[in-house]
Amino acid sequence: MTAQDRARVVELWIQVSKECQGLRNFPSLHAILSALQSCRIHRLKKTWGRVSRKSSQKFYKIVHQGPAGEQEAAHGGSDLFVGDPGDGSLDSPGEAAVAAAGH
């Protein structure tokens, strides 16, 4: 399976997660987001590089919104995903914490 094939599968799951959010099926939404952010999927840099920008932005928005779709202002959003959806990079929360601390 090529990176492009895997990217299409990732895009499909991002779309499924968006539908779960719309249906307020939060257990399934959480399972999909957790799977997409697992170490084995997260490390596929070529795959994430081929995921469309539109899908990357959907993923970013889903992760950083509360269950009702509002921004979680209380603690700055979900801690499940940290990264800029525009450049295709996906940083782990640990890497972001180190970068924020200036190390």
C-alpha angles and dihedrals in degrees: 000000000000127000089252091055091049090048090056090052091049090049090051091053091047088055091048090051090052089053091048089052091051091049090047089238094150100168090058091042091053092048092052094046091047091051093048090051096045116121094251093055097034093058093058094101096167090051094050089046089060096047108109118258090238091056092045090053092048089052092049092049094047092051095045097047129083123242093273092048098258123127112263098237094168094079104005099266136300119333091213095091135025122181147090109272092204099065099040094239118135115196122194116240089247093055091048091051091052091048092048091051090054097243 
